[in-house]
Amino acid sequence: MNKNQVKGVAKAIAGKIQEASGKLVGSKDQQVKGLEKQIGGKAEKTLGDVKEVVKDATAKPVRP
């Protein structure tokens, strides 16, 4: 697990909390900001996932 994966998950969780808070107080603005954080977090986690795949693919020797 790399730092992009960790940051991405943390942002997604923060976004879910912000969205839920917005729903609780009836603030569409906070709901939208929460959804934006979730999208950004998921994108960052995906970037981290890709980095891990590339790292794993280049670290293992290819055997015929």
C-alpha positions, 0 to 999 in steps of 0.5 A, a space after each residue: 500500500 502506498 501513500 496515494 492509496 492511503 490519502 485516497 481512502 482518507 479523502 473518500 471517507 472525509 467526503 462521505 462524512 461531509 456529505 452525510 453532515 450536509 444531508 443532516 443539516 439540509 445543506 446541498 452545498 456541503 453534500 456536493 463538496 462531500 461528493 467532490 471529495 469522494 470522487 477526488 479520493 477515489 481517483 487518488 486511490 486508483 492512481 495509487 493502485 496503478 502505481 502498485 501494479 506497475 511497481 509489482 510488474 517491474 519488480 518481478 523477473 520475467 521467466 519464460 
